[in-house]
Amino acid sequence: MKLKDPNALNFFEIRRVIVPPPHFEYIILPTRYNLANSLIKWIEQNAKGRFYVGKTISLSNDNHIESMTKIGFEEAKELSYFTLACPYLKYN
């Protein structure tokens, strides 16, 4: 957190939500080793709004159950920025 740009959500520790709210915009990614921690750090440094990062279960194309990482943002423009600019999404 930069001192010249304080964020009230960081100060009150309410920026990262624990339960995924229904009004957030989401993207679901395949789970890889230590991906969630890297994504959380990137989001905290580059986005300003509230976000959610957690695990979910999804059905694959060949009808197998897979563990996935669910990432959500309160504002849709932050999700768009995340999908375009996050370097961790480019290495699948």
Secondary structure, 3 states (H helix, E strand, C coil): CCCCCCCHHHHCCCCECCCCCCCCEEEEEECCCCHHHHHHHHHHHHCCCCEEEEEEEEECCCCCEEEEEEEEECCHHHHHHHHHHCHHHCCC
